[in-house]
Amino acid sequence: MIDTAGTLYEAAKVLKEHGANRVFTFATHGLFSGKAFDNIANSCLEKVIVSDTTPRKPGEENIDKIIRLSVAPLLADAIYRI
């Protein structure tokens, strides 16, 4: 889960300081509250991939680092199998 992305911002910075060439992050839920968009936009993260389990926030479309993946096929398959 990503809330304000403050911890994520700091973790990515430490990874780069210790030699990481590229930093990506994946999370199930992108809550994106508070300064999340600023933290992500100003971070060294290349991409932030989240699922579409939470509503898209206004302004999210302006952050090209954020990618939302749909869980619809996974849920449809689970329903079909039940």
DSSP file (Angstrom, degrees, kcal/mol; ACC not computed):
  #  RESIDUE AA STRUCTURE BP1 BP2  ACC     N-H-->O    O-->H-N    N-H-->O    O-->H-N    TCO  KAPPA ALPHA  PHI   PSI    X-CA   Y-CA   Z-CA
    1    1 A M              0   0    0      0, 0.0     2,-0.5     0, 0.0    29,-0.2   0.000 360.0 360.0 360.0 134.5    0.0    0.0    0.0
    2    2 A I  B     +a   30   0A   0     27,-2.6    29,-2.2     1,-0.1    30,-1.4  -0.967 360.0 159.9-114.1 121.2    1.3    3.4   -0.9
    3    3 A D  S    S-     0   0    0     -2,-0.5    30,-1.6    28,-0.2    -1,-0.1   0.749  79.2  -9.1-102.9 -87.0   -0.2    6.3    1.1
    4    4 A T  S    S-     0   0    0     28,-0.2    35,-0.3    31,-0.1    36,-0.1   0.592  82.7-134.2 -90.5 -10.8    1.9    9.5    1.1
    5    5 A A     >  +     0   0    0     34,-0.1     4,-2.3     1,-0.1     5,-0.1   0.606  68.1 125.8  67.3  14.3    4.9    7.8   -0.6
    6    6 A G  H  > S+     0   0    0      2,-0.2     4,-2.1     1,-0.2     5,-0.2   0.935  75.4  43.0 -66.3 -46.9    7.3    9.4    1.9
    7    7 A T  H  > S+     0   0    0      1,-0.2     4,-2.8     2,-0.2     5,-0.2   0.897 114.2  52.3 -64.9 -40.2    8.9    6.1    3.0
    8    8 A L  H  > S+     0   0    0      2,-0.2     4,-2.5     1,-0.2     5,-0.2   0.912 107.5  51.9 -61.2 -44.0    9.0    5.0   -0.7
    9    9 A Y  H  X S+     0   0    0     -4,-2.3     4,-1.8     1,-0.2    35,-0.3   0.933 113.6  43.7 -57.0 -49.3   10.7    8.3   -1.6
   10   10 A E  H  X S+     0   0    0     -4,-2.1     4,-2.2     1,-0.2    -2,-0.2   0.894 112.6  51.8 -67.4 -40.6   13.4    7.7    1.0
   11   11 A A  H  X S+     0   0    0     -4,-2.8     4,-2.3     1,-0.2    -1,-0.2   0.910 109.7  49.4 -63.6 -42.2   13.8    4.0    0.3
   12   12 A A  H  X S+     0   0    0     -4,-2.5     4,-2.3     1,-0.2    -1,-0.2   0.897 109.5  52.5 -63.4 -39.7   14.4    4.7   -3.4
   13   13 A K  H  X S+     0   0    0     -4,-1.8     4,-2.3    -5,-0.2    -2,-0.2   0.915 109.9  48.1 -62.5 -43.2   16.9    7.4   -2.6
   14   14 A V  H  X S+     0   0    0     -4,-2.2     4,-1.5     2,-0.2    -2,-0.2   0.903 109.4  53.3 -65.1 -41.2   18.9    5.0   -0.4
   15   15 A L  H  <>S+     0   0    0     -4,-2.3     5,-2.5     1,-0.2     3,-0.2   0.923 110.8  46.4 -60.0 -43.8   18.8    2.3   -3.1
   16   16 A K  H ><5S+     0   0    0     -4,-2.3     3,-1.7     1,-0.2    -1,-0.2   0.904 109.2  54.7 -64.8 -40.9   20.3    4.7   -5.6
   17   17 A E  H 3<5S+     0   0    0     -4,-2.3    -1,-0.2     1,-0.3    -2,-0.2   0.785 107.5  52.3 -62.5 -26.3   22.9    5.9   -3.1
   18   18 A H  T 3<5S-     0   0    0     -4,-1.5    -1,-0.3    -3,-0.2    -2,-0.2   0.152 132.8 -84.9 -99.8  18.8   23.9    2.2   -2.7
   19   19 A G  T < 5S+     0   0    0     -3,-1.7    -3,-0.2     1,-0.3     2,-0.2   0.457  71.0 152.9 103.9   0.9   24.4    1.6   -6.4
   20   20 A A      < -     0   0    0     -5,-2.5    -1,-0.3    -6,-0.2     3,-0.1  -0.449  28.8-160.4 -65.4 134.2   21.0    0.7   -7.8
   21   21 A N  S    S+     0   0    0      1,-0.3     2,-0.3    -2,-0.2    -1,-0.2   0.875  75.4  12.5 -79.9 -40.1   20.8    1.6  -11.5
   22   22 A R        -     0   0    0     -7,-0.1     2,-0.4     2,-0.0    -1,-0.3  -0.987  65.3-157.4-139.9 145.7   17.0    1.7  -11.7
   23   23 A V        +     0   0    0     21,-0.4    23,-3.2    -2,-0.3    24,-0.7  -0.985  14.9 170.8-131.3 124.1   14.3    1.6   -9.0
   24   24 A F  E     -b   47   0B   0     -2,-0.4     2,-0.4    21,-0.2    24,-0.2  -0.876  14.0-155.3-121.6 156.5   10.7    0.4   -9.6
   25   25 A T  E     -b   48   0B   0     22,-1.8    24,-2.9    -2,-0.3     2,-0.4  -0.992   4.7-165.4-136.4 148.4    8.0   -0.1   -7.1
   26   26 A F  E     +b   49   0B   0     -2,-0.4     2,-0.3    22,-0.2    24,-0.2  -0.993  13.9 166.4-130.9 135.5    4.9   -2.3   -7.1
   27   27 A A  E     -b   50   0B   0     22,-2.4    24,-0.7    -2,-0.4     3,-0.1  -0.994  36.2-137.0-147.4 150.6    1.9   -2.1   -4.6
   28   28 A T  S    S+     0   0    0     -2,-0.3    23,-1.1     1,-0.2    25,-0.6   0.943  93.7  36.5 -70.3 -48.1   -1.6   -3.5   -4.5
   29   29 A H        -     0   0    0     21,-0.1   -27,-2.6    24,-0.1     2,-0.9  -0.927  61.1-166.0-116.7 122.0   -3.2   -0.3   -3.3
   30   30 A G  B     +a    2   0A   0     -2,-0.5   -27,-0.1    21,-0.5    24,-0.1  -0.832  18.0 164.8-102.4  94.0   -2.3    3.2   -4.4
   31   31 A L        -     0   0    0    -29,-2.2   -28,-0.2    -2,-0.9    -1,-0.2   0.887  19.4-169.0 -76.8 -39.9   -4.0    5.5   -1.9
   32   32 A F        +     0   0    0    -30,-1.4     2,-0.2    -3,-0.2   -28,-0.2   0.943  19.1 163.0  50.7  66.8   -1.9    8.5   -2.8
   33   33 A S    >   -     0   0    0    -30,-1.6     3,-1.6     3,-0.1    -1,-0.1  -0.641  46.1  -2.4-106.9 169.2   -2.8   11.0    0.0
   34   34 A G  T 3  S-     0   0    0      1,-0.2     3,-0.4    -2,-0.2     4,-0.2  -0.291 133.9  -9.0  57.3-126.4   -1.1   14.1    1.2
   35   35 A K  T 3> S+     0   0    0      1,-0.2     4,-3.0     2,-0.1    -1,-0.2   0.076  95.7 121.9 -91.7  23.1    2.1   14.9   -0.7
   36   36 A A  H <> S+     0   0    0     -3,-1.6     4,-2.7     1,-0.2     5,-0.2   0.901  73.1  48.2 -56.1 -46.6    2.1   11.5   -2.5
   37   37 A F  H  > S+     0   0    0     -3,-0.4     4,-2.7     1,-0.2    -1,-0.2   0.899 114.0  46.9 -65.2 -39.2    2.2   12.9   -6.0
   38   38 A D  H  > S+     0   0    0      2,-0.2     4,-2.4     1,-0.2    -1,-0.2   0.928 112.6  50.3 -64.7 -44.4    5.0   15.4   -5.2
   39   39 A N  H  < S+     0   0    0     -4,-3.0     4,-0.3   -35,-0.3    -2,-0.2   0.906 115.3  42.6 -61.3 -41.7    7.0   12.6   -3.5
   40   40 A I  H >< S+     0   0    0     -4,-2.7     3,-1.2    -5,-0.2     5,-0.2   0.940 114.6  49.2 -70.3 -47.0    6.6   10.3   -6.5
   41   41 A A  H 3< S+     0   0    0     -4,-2.7    -2,-0.2     1,-0.3    -1,-0.2   0.858 116.2  43.1 -61.2 -35.9    7.2   13.0   -9.1
   42   42 A N  T 3< S+     0   0    0     -4,-2.4    -1,-0.3    -5,-0.2    -2,-0.2   0.385  98.8  96.4 -92.9   3.9   10.4   14.2   -7.3
   43   43 A S  S <  S-     0   0    0     -3,-1.2   -34,-0.1    -4,-0.3   -33,-0.1  -0.332  82.7-118.5 -87.9 172.0   11.7   10.7   -6.5
   44   44 A C  S    S+     0   0    0    -35,-0.3   -21,-0.4    -2,-0.1     2,-0.1   0.295  73.2 126.2 -90.2   8.5   14.3    8.7   -8.4
   45   45 A L        -     0   0    0     -5,-0.2   -21,-0.2     1,-0.1     3,-0.1  -0.436  48.7-159.1 -65.8 138.1   11.6    6.0   -9.0
   46   46 A E  S    S+     0   0    0    -23,-3.2     2,-0.3     1,-0.3   -22,-0.2   0.900  73.4   1.8 -83.3 -44.8   11.2    5.1  -12.7
   47   47 A K  E     -b   24   0B   0    -24,-0.7   -22,-1.8     2,-0.0     2,-0.5  -0.995  52.7-156.0-144.4 147.6    7.7    3.6  -12.3
   48   48 A V  E     -bc  25  66B   0     17,-3.2    19,-2.7    -2,-0.3     2,-0.5  -0.962  20.7-166.3-122.9 108.3    5.1    3.1   -9.6
   49   49 A I  E     +bc  26  67B   0    -24,-2.9   -22,-2.4    -2,-0.5     2,-0.3  -0.863  15.8 161.7-104.7 124.7    2.8    0.2  -10.5
   50   50 A V  E     -bc  27  68B   0     17,-2.7    19,-2.8    -2,-0.5   -22,-0.2  -0.881  35.2-110.5-132.7 164.3   -0.4   -0.2   -8.6
   51   51 A S  E     - c   0  69B   0    -23,-1.1   -21,-0.5   -24,-0.7     3,-0.5  -0.441  30.5-111.8 -88.7 170.7   -3.7   -2.0   -9.1
   52   52 A D  S    S+     0   0    0     17,-1.7   -23,-0.1     1,-0.2     4,-0.1  -0.093  80.9 116.4 -93.6  36.2   -7.0   -0.4   -9.7
   53   53 A T  S    S+     0   0    0    -25,-0.6    -1,-0.2     2,-0.1   -24,-0.1   0.558  73.5  48.9 -80.7  -8.4   -8.4   -1.5   -6.4
   54   54 A T  S    S-     0   0    0     -3,-0.5   -24,-0.1   -24,-0.1     3,-0.1  -0.926 100.4 -91.5-126.5 154.7   -8.7    2.1   -5.2
   55   55 A P        -     0   0    0      0, 0.0     2,-0.2     0, 0.0    -2,-0.1  -0.319  44.7-104.6 -65.4 146.6  -10.3    5.1   -7.0
   56   56 A R        -     0   0    0     -4,-0.1   -25,-0.0     1,-0.1     3,-0.0  -0.511  37.4-132.3 -68.1 135.5   -8.0    7.2   -9.2
   57   57 A K    >   -     0   0    0     -2,-0.2     3,-2.1     1,-0.1     4,-0.4  -0.654  26.7 -95.2 -91.4 146.9   -7.2   10.6   -7.5
   58   58 A P  T 3  S+     0   0    0      0, 0.0    -1,-0.1     0, 0.0     0, 0.0  -0.382 113.8  25.5 -57.7 133.1   -7.5   13.9   -9.2
   59   59 A G  T >  S+     0   0    0     -2,-0.1     3,-1.6    -3,-0.0     4,-0.3   0.189  87.9 109.4  96.4 -15.3   -4.1   14.9  -10.6
   60   60 A E  G X   +     0   0    0     -3,-2.1     3,-1.8     1,-0.3     6,-0.2   0.854  69.9  63.8 -61.1 -34.5   -2.9   11.3  -10.8
   61   61 A E  G 3  S+     0   0    0     -4,-0.4    -1,-0.3     1,-0.3    -5,-0.0   0.677  94.2  62.8 -65.3 -15.6   -3.0   11.5  -14.6
   62   62 A N  G <  S+     0   0    0     -3,-1.6     2,-0.8     1,-0.1    -1,-0.3   0.551  86.5  79.8 -84.9  -8.2   -0.3   14.2  -14.5
   63   63 A I    X   -     0   0    0     -3,-1.8     3,-1.5    -4,-0.3    -1,-0.1  -0.849  60.5-171.4-103.1 100.8    2.3   11.8  -12.9
   64   64 A D  T 3  S+     0   0    0     -2,-0.8    -1,-0.1     1,-0.3    -3,-0.0   0.602  78.9  69.7 -70.9  -9.7    3.6    9.7  -15.8
   65   65 A K  T 3  S+     0   0    0    -18,-0.1   -17,-3.2    -3,-0.1     2,-0.5   0.703  82.4  87.8 -77.7 -19.2    5.5    7.5  -13.4
   66   66 A I  E <   -c   48   0B   0     -3,-1.5     2,-0.4    -6,-0.2   -17,-0.2  -0.697  53.8-179.2 -90.2 127.9    2.2    5.9  -12.1
   67   67 A I  E     -c   49   0B   0    -19,-2.7   -17,-2.7    -2,-0.5     2,-0.5  -0.994  11.5-155.8-123.9 128.7    0.8    2.9  -13.9
   68   68 A R  E     -c   50   0B   0     -2,-0.4     2,-0.4   -19,-0.2   -17,-0.2  -0.902   6.1-159.9-105.2 130.2   -2.5    1.3  -12.8
   69   69 A L  E     -c   51   0B   0    -19,-2.8   -17,-1.7    -2,-0.5     2,-0.2  -0.893  20.8-119.0-108.4 139.6   -3.1   -2.3  -13.7
   70   70 A S        -     0   0    0     -2,-0.4     4,-0.2   -19,-0.2   -17,-0.0  -0.527  15.1-165.2 -79.0 139.5   -6.6   -3.7  -13.7
   71   71 A V     >  +     0   0    0     -2,-0.2     4,-2.5     1,-0.1     5,-0.2   0.370  66.6 101.9 -97.3   1.2   -7.6   -6.6  -11.4
   72   72 A A  H  > S+     0   0    0      1,-0.2     4,-2.9     2,-0.2     5,-0.2   0.893  78.3  49.7 -55.4 -46.6  -10.8   -7.2  -13.5
   73   73 A P  H  > S+     0   0    0      0, 0.0     4,-2.2     0, 0.0    -1,-0.2   0.900 112.0  49.2 -61.6 -37.9   -9.4  -10.3  -15.4
   74   74 A L  H  > S+     0   0    0      2,-0.2     4,-2.1    -4,-0.2    -2,-0.2   0.925 114.3  44.5 -65.3 -44.7   -8.2  -11.9  -12.1
   75   75 A L  H  X S+     0   0    0     -4,-2.5     4,-2.6     2,-0.2     5,-0.2   0.900 112.3  52.4 -66.8 -41.0  -11.6  -11.3  -10.4
   76   76 A A  H  X S+     0   0    0     -4,-2.9     4,-2.5    -5,-0.2    -2,-0.2   0.911 110.1  48.6 -61.6 -42.2  -13.5  -12.5  -13.5
   77   77 A D  H  X S+     0   0    0     -4,-2.2     4,-2.3    -5,-0.2    -1,-0.2   0.909 111.3  50.0 -64.5 -41.7  -11.5  -15.7  -13.5
   78   78 A A  H  X S+     0   0    0     -4,-2.1     4,-1.4     2,-0.2    -2,-0.2   0.913 112.3  47.0 -62.6 -43.0  -12.1  -16.3   -9.8
   79   79 A I  H  < S+     0   0    0     -4,-2.6    -2,-0.2     1,-0.2    -1,-0.2   0.916 111.3  51.8 -64.7 -43.5  -15.8  -15.8  -10.2
   80   80 A Y  H  < S+     0   0    0     -4,-2.5    -2,-0.2     1,-0.2    -1,-0.2   0.908 110.1  48.7 -59.0 -43.1  -15.9  -18.1  -13.2
   81   81 A R  H  <        0   0    0     -4,-2.3    -1,-0.2     1,-0.3    -2,-0.2   0.769 360.0 360.0 -71.9 -25.5  -14.1  -20.8  -11.3
   82   82 A I     <        0   0    0     -4,-1.4    -1,-0.3    -3,-0.2    -2,-0.2   0.494 360.0 360.0 -74.5 360.0  -16.4  -20.5   -8.3
